[in-house]
């Protein structure tokens, strides 16, 4: 196999493999996120923002071979040259956001979510009768999930958390009923 030695992600040089050259990862645009927030507010959906922890290392490298060299203080003795093959995506590697986006998308589809064809990073969950049960926006590992009821929202967040452990971002509600959070 062909491996390349990468010390830092900024030294990555795309190779012959097509997937190494493709680093695009779909994320919600600012406009898409705002439009979705207006829609869920107008429809009275319950919102839970969250952050998925250590997102990139949850994505497999697949067929892409990347070798790294560990710093000396991480090596296991004098005869250890520090060379290791990456099994998971790594922060700083240009292909990591794409690998993570593909991993998350695959998992969301398994949970019944569908990504919008015209606005990447915007997802919806349909009920059996075709009505929308939930909306989600994804910006790398920061997500906003909203469903018609708090119970539904909590259940959907739990399903994602069961696959990719997450931290719920605190929200504040003012006296007008506006929900505010910093994402």
Secondary structure, 3 states (H helix, E strand, C coil): CCCEEECCHHHCCCCCCHHHHCCCCCCCCHHHHHHHHHHHHHCCCEEEEEEECCCHHHCECCCCCEEEECCHHHCCCCCCCCEEECCECCCCCCCHHHHHHHHHHHHHHHCCEEECCCCCCEEEEECCCCCEEEEEEEECCEEEEEECCHHHHHHHHHHHHHHCCEEECCCEECCCCCEECCC
